[in-house]
Amino acid sequence: MSAKCRECGIAIQPGVFLELCHDCSQLEAVSKKQTWQRRFLGFAMDWGIALLLTALGFWLFSAFRTPTLPNEAPDWNLPLISGGEVTLSEYQGKTVVLNFWATWCQPCIMEIPTFEKFSKENPDIPVIGIAVDGTLEQLSSFAKEHNMTYPIAVANPQVQQDYKISTLPMTVIVGPDGLVKDAHVGIMLEQQLNWLTN
């Protein structure tokens, strides 16, 4: 009993699983491959759009929460947990990263490794962590526990008012001319920090 290809109808050698001639089986294989490629491309595009919209949403949310600061960064004199005091004006001529944070703030804790790595890789760009809670003793213990080697200062009510601190974490980039280059509310990513300080 002769068998025929179910697609083109030409005679083929009978077989239990043989329903297509050689040419038609090749075409079906190509068609299946193209179908999977289209599905994968569609899946990748859907995820790409979703990620892009998520990133845009986070950026808009951050931009909405970021306060408008004066052009010139307000100067301050704050105690350091390591002893002594630090002022912003002593860094005149350098780009400075000010990171306002608190010990109870989980996003603040999550971004500590980013600032630690940045401070080691960019020793010419000072990073100053400005804590808005805790005593010198508590903050010193916290800094050791989280391997924070960059300077940690303790904020006073005036500096919090001057920099309009209402949401944490908040990072302010001050340029060499003492002007505010950028302010960011929310977790600071490594790529973001590198871009904002260049």
Summary of the structure (lengths in Angstrom):
residues: 198
radius of gyration: 29.6
end to end distance: 78.8
largest distance: 99.6
contacts: 521
relative contact order: 0.15
helix: 44%
strand: 19%
